Amino acid sequence: MSEALVVVETAGTDTTVPAVSGARQFWRRLRAQRAALVAAAVVALLVLVALAAPLLTALEGQDPTTYHPALIDSARGGVPIGSFGGASADHWLGVEPQTGRDLFARLVYGARVSLGVSLAATLVQILVGVAMGVAAGLGNRWVDLVLSRITDLFLAIPLMVMALALLAVVPGDFPRPVLVALIIALVSGWSTMAKMVRAQTLALKNLDYVSASRLSGWSTWRTAVRELLPGLAAPVITYAALLVPSNISAEAALSFLGVGVKPPTPSWGQMLTSADVWYQAAPQYLLLPALALFVTVFAMTVLGDGVRVALDPRAASRLRVGTGRKREARAGTATTSGTPGTTATPGTSATPGTASVSSVADGGPEKPQKPKKEEERP
């Protein structure tokens, strides 16, 4: 793609320089936020661990489903033998109480389930929300009314109640990760995105270039794809980045209630369900999945907020203007204090030819008085 060129006039000459693309501007604004960069690195590491889960467990020599009854103390109710939950060279983070399954293997495979369900649910929420919002914004009055009432209906449905009802009636042979992702996506999330996209569509369709495309005979579908979707990209990406951590929390909550992913498939929420009675005998069994959930949700939230700031040019311009004013104020203070031969007295300015402080505080600088002309002599 060819870069746009702008002409800059400098000292009477025209200099042609490439304009900064939108992707470069986004990366420059995101790079200026150190917290967002750290969060992005943490999220990338978590995704890499989830994708490389088979390799990591093969390197350890364990798998998430094999029982090791010899590593638990039956006389003490199934507590792992050894310190730190039975951590050793063969089991890096120890084993589960009662079952003896490797805790590290279940953690990394649980990352695949939690991240996969949340990302799949977010993708479905984006597709449904954008389609409903654009259709309501570009449709006639009746289409807008019907789609808006459907959106309000789904917005009022409580996620947990509907999820419990649907998960109870769906056949058991249906893949549970897919079912949980669909329930999270279709019950919650997309309705809020649809209302946001509808509001943005109503604002964008009155602009000149969108009106010109509709008057030129373009179909509604072509207008939406060619003209509206590029303008909706920034708010949709921003909201999607904030949806991922909420979907992770929803999946963990459903698994914690026992209606999410079923054993032996590992999940962080499911591990918390089994660990709630072992927090004294084997605290690492509770702390490790809880810490993994906390770090993932916190990193996703910080990254989503950083993406929102980077995609919002008004926030960047406000930051730039505020920084510029502070820089000018510091430069003015340094110049005033460092100018030789000037004395700053109360109520007067240190630089000759400038208004006094008291006059500015009284409502504006005083006008300089013109010197009186000498009376003409006869």
C-alpha positions in Angstrom: 0.0 0.0 0.0 1.4 3.3 -1.0 1.9 5.9 1.8 0.2 9.2 1.6 2.4 12.2 1.0 2.1 15.6 2.6 3.8 18.8 1.6 5.6 20.8 4.2 6.7 24.4 3.5 10.0 25.3 5.2 11.9 28.5 4.5 10.2 29.0 1.2 10.8 25.5 -0.1 8.4 22.6 -0.5 9.5 19.3 1.1 7.5 16.1 0.5 7.5 13.7 3.4 5.5 10.5 3.9 2.6 10.9 6.3 2.4 8.7 9.3 0.0 5.8 8.8 -2.8 4.9 11.2 -1.0 1.7 12.3 2.2 3.7 13.1 0.3 6.3 15.0 -1.4 3.5 17.0 1.9 1.8 17.8 3.5 5.1 18.8 0.7 5.9 21.2 0.6 2.4 22.6 4.4 2.4 23.0 4.2 5.6 25.1 2.2 3.6 27.7 4.6 1.4 29.6 1.9 -0.3 31.6 0.1 -1.4 28.4 3.4 -2.7 26.9 4.0 -4.8 30.0 0.4 -6.1 29.9 0.8 -7.0 26.2 4.0 -8.9 27.0 2.1 -10.8 29.8 -0.8 -11.6 27.5 1.6 -12.8 24.7 3.4 -15.0 27.2 0.1 -16.5 28.4 -1.1 -17.2 24.8 2.3 -18.8 24.0 2.0 -21.0 27.1 -1.5 -22.1 26.1 -0.4 -22.9 22.5 2.7 -24.7 23.7 0.9 -26.7 26.4 1.6 -30.1 24.8 5.3 -29.3 24.4 5.7 -28.0 28.0 4.0 -31.0 29.5 6.1 -33.3 27.3 9.2 -31.5 28.5 8.1 -32.2 32.1 7.1 -35.7 31.2 3.6 -35.5 32.5 0.0 -35.1 31.3 -3.1 -33.5 32.8 -5.2 -36.6 33.2 -3.0 -39.3 34.6 -3.6 -40.2 38.3 -0.6 -40.8 40.7 -2.1 -42.4 43.8 1.4 -43.1 45.2 2.1 -39.4 45.6 -0.8 -38.7 48.0 -1.2 -39.6 51.6 -4.5 -41.6 52.0 -4.2 -41.6 55.8 -4.4 -37.8 55.8 -7.3 -37.6 53.4 -5.4 -37.4 50.2 -2.9 -34.6 50.9 0.1 -34.7 48.6 3.3 -36.2 50.1 6.2 -33.9 50.5 6.7 -30.2 50.8 5.0 -27.6 48.6 2.3 -29.9 47.5 4.7 -32.7 46.3 6.8 -30.4 44.1 9.8 -32.2 42.6 11.8 -32.6 39.5 9.1 -34.8 38.0 6.2 -32.5 39.1 7.3 -28.9 38.9 4.3 -27.4 40.8 3.3 -30.5 42.8 0.2 -32.6 42.4 -3.5 -32.3 43.1 -4.9 -33.6 46.4 -6.8 -36.9 46.3 -6.0 -37.6 42.6 -2.3 -36.9 42.3 -2.7 -35.4 38.8 0.2 -33.1 37.8 -0.7 -29.5 38.7 1.6 -27.8 36.2 0.0 -29.8 33.3 -3.5 -28.9 34.4 -2.6 -25.2 34.7 -1.2 -24.9 31.2 -4.0 -26.9 29.7 -6.5 -24.9 31.7 -5.0 -21.8 30.1 -6.0 -23.2 26.7 -9.6 -23.7 27.8 -10.0 -20.3 29.5 -8.3 -18.3 26.8 -9.9 -20.3 24.0 -13.4 -20.0 25.4 -13.1 -16.2 26.1 -11.6 -15.4 22.6 -14.2 -17.5 20.8 -17.0 -15.8 22.8 -15.5 -12.4 22.0 -15.4 -13.2 18.3 -19.1 -14.2 18.3 -20.0 -11.1 20.3 -18.2 -8.9 17.7 -20.0 -10.5 14.7 -23.5 -10.5 16.2 -23.1 -7.0 17.9 -21.8 -5.3 14.8 -24.4 -6.9 12.5 -27.3 -6.0 14.8 -25.9 -2.5 15.4 -25.3 -1.6 11.7 -28.6 -3.1 10.6 -30.5 -1.0 13.3 -28.6 2.1 12.4 -29.0 1.8 8.6 -32.5 0.4 8.6 -35.8 2.2 8.6 -37.8 3.2 11.6 -39.5 -0.2 12.1 -36.3 -2.2 11.6 -34.5 0.0 14.1 -37.4 -0.4 16.6 -37.6 -4.2 16.4 -33.8 -4.8 16.6 -33.5 -2.3 19.4 -36.2 -4.1 21.5 -34.5 -7.4 20.9 -31.2 -6.0 22.0 -32.8 -4.6 25.2 -34.4 -8.0 25.9 -31.0 -9.8 25.8 -29.4 -7.0 27.8 -31.9 -7.6 30.6 -31.3 -11.4 30.7 -29.0 -12.4 33.6 -26.1 -14.4 32.3 -25.8 -16.9 35.2 -29.5 -17.8 35.3 -29.8 -18.3 31.6 -26.5 -20.3 31.5 -27.6 -22.6 34.3 -30.9 -23.2 32.5 -29.3 -23.9 29.1 -26.4 -26.0 30.3 -28.9 -28.2 32.2 -31.0 -29.0 29.1 -28.3 -29.4 26.5 -27.3 -33.1 25.8 -24.1 -34.2 27.6 -22.3 -35.3 24.4 -22.2 -31.7 23.1 -18.7 -30.3 23.5 -18.7 -28.3 26.7 -16.1 -25.6 25.8 -18.0 -24.8 22.6 -21.3 -24.7 24.5 -19.9 -22.4 27.2 -18.4 -20.0 24.6 -21.8 -19.9 22.7 -23.8 -19.2 25.9 -21.4 -16.5 27.1 -21.4 -14.9 23.6 -25.1 -15.0 22.8 -26.5 -14.2 26.3 -24.3 -11.3 27.3 -21.8 -8.9 25.7 -23.1 -8.6 22.1 -26.2 -6.5 23.2 -24.0 -3.8 24.7 -21.8 -3.8 21.6 -24.9 -3.6 19.3 -26.1 -0.5 21.1 -22.7 1.1 20.9 -22.4 0.2 17.2 -25.9 1.5 16.5 -25.1 4.9 18.1 -21.9 5.2 16.1 -23.7 4.2 12.8 -26.3 6.9 13.4 -23.5 9.4 13.8 -21.5 8.3 10.8 -24.3 7.9 8.3 -25.0 11.6 8.3 -21.5 12.5 7.2 -20.9 13.7 3.7 -19.0 10.8 2.3 -21.5 8.2 3.6 -24.4 10.3 2.2 -22.6 10.6 -1.1 -22.2 6.9 -1.4 -25.9 6.3 -0.7 -26.9 9.0 -3.2 -24.6 7.5 -5.8 -26.7 4.3 -5.9 -24.6 2.0 -3.7 -26.5 -0.7 -1.9 -26.8 -0.7 1.9 -24.5 -3.6 2.2 -21.8 -1.9 0.1 -22.1 1.3 2.0 -21.8 -0.5 5.3 -18.7 -2.5 4.2 -16.9 0.3 2.3 -17.7 3.4 4.3 -19.0 2.5 7.8 -16.9 -0.4 9.0 -13.6 1.4 8.7 -15.0 4.1 11.0 -16.4 1.6 13.4 -13.1 -0.3 13.7 -11.6 1.8 16.6 -14.6 1.6 19.0 -15.2 -2.1 18.2 -11.6 -3.1 18.8 -11.6 -1.0 22.0 -14.7 -2.7 23.4 -13.6 -6.1 22.3 -10.3 -5.7 24.2 -12.4 -5.0 27.3 -14.7 -8.0 26.7 -12.0 -10.6 26.8 -11.3 -10.3 30.6 -15.0 -10.3 31.4 -15.5 -13.5 29.3 -12.6 -15.1 31.2 -14.3 -14.3 34.5 -17.6 -15.6 33.2 -16.1 -18.9 32.1 -14.3 -19.3 35.5 -17.6 -18.5 37.3 -19.6 -21.1 35.4 -16.9 -23.7 35.9 -16.7 -22.8 39.6 -20.5 -23.4 39.8 -20.0 -26.8 38.3 -21.9 -26.1 35.0 -19.0 -25.2 32.8 -16.2 -27.4 31.5 -16.6 -30.9 32.8 -13.7 -33.1 34.1 -11.3 -34.4 33.1 -10.8 -31.4 30.8 -8.9 -28.9 33.0 -10.1 -25.4 33.6 -9.0 -22.7 36.1 -12.5 -22.2 37.4 -13.0 -26.0 37.8 -9.7 -26.2 39.7 -10.9 -23.5 42.1 -14.1 -25.5 42.7 -12.1 -28.5 43.7 -9.6 -26.5 45.8 -12.0 -24.6 48.0 -11.7 -27.3 50.7 -7.9 -27.7 50.5 -6.8 -24.1 51.1 -5.3 -25.2 54.5 -3.8 -28.6 53.7 -2.6 -27.7 50.2 -2.8 -23.9 49.7 -0.9 -24.0 46.4 -3.8 -25.9 44.8 -6.0 -22.9 45.4 -3.5 -20.1 45.0 -2.0 -21.1 41.6 -5.2 -21.1 39.6 -6.4 -18.0 41.4 -3.2 -16.2 40.7 -3.3 -17.3 37.0 -6.9 -15.9 36.7 -5.9 -12.7 38.5 -2.8 -12.0 36.3 -4.7 -12.8 33.1 -7.7 -10.7 33.8 -5.6 -7.8 35.1 -3.2 -7.9 32.1 -6.2 -8.0 29.7 -7.9 -5.1 31.4 -4.7 -2.9 31.4 -4.1 -3.8 27.7 -7.7 -3.0 26.8 -7.4 0.4 28.5 -4.2 1.1 26.6 -5.7 0.1 23.3 -8.6 2.5 24.1 -6.2 5.4 24.7 -4.1 4.6 21.6 -7.2 4.4 19.3 -8.7 7.6 20.7 -7.1 10.6 19.0 -9.0 13.0 21.2 -7.3 11.6 24.3 -3.9 11.8 22.6 -4.5 15.4 21.5 -5.7 16.4 25.0 -2.5 14.8 26.5 -0.3 16.6 23.9 -2.0 20.0 24.6 -1.7 19.6 28.3 2.0 18.5 28.0 2.7 21.4 25.7 1.2 23.9 28.1 3.2 22.6 31.0 6.4 22.7 28.9 5.8 26.3 27.9 5.1 27.2 31.5 8.3 25.7 32.6 10.3 27.3 29.8 8.7 30.7 30.6 9.6 30.4 34.3 13.2 29.4 33.5 13.6 32.3 31.0 12.2 34.8 33.5 14.4 33.6 36.4 17.5 33.5 34.2 17.2 36.9 32.4 20.0 39.2 33.7 19.2 42.8 34.6 15.6 42.2 35.5 14.0 42.4 38.9 10.6 40.8 39.6 8.7 42.8 42.2 5.2 42.1 43.5 2.6 43.3 41.1 5.0 43.9 38.3 6.4 41.8 35.4 10.1 40.8 35.3 10.3 41.3 31.5 10.0 44.8 30.1 7.0 45.6 27.9 4.7 42.9 29.5 1.6 43.4 31.5 1.8 43.2 35.3 0.5 40.3 37.3 -2.0 42.5 39.1 -3.4 43.9 35.9 -4.0 40.4 34.5 -5.7 39.3 37.7 -7.9 42.4 37.6 -9.4 41.3 34.3 -6.7 41.7 31.6 -3.6 43.6 30.7 -3.7 47.3 30.9 -3.4 49.2 27.6 -0.2 51.2 27.3 -0.8 54.9 27.5 0.3 57.0 24.6 2.7 59.8 25.3 1.1 63.2 25.4 2.0 65.4 22.5 3.6 68.7 23.3 1.4 71.7 22.8 2.1 73.5 19.6 3.7 76.8 20.2 2.4 79.8 18.2 
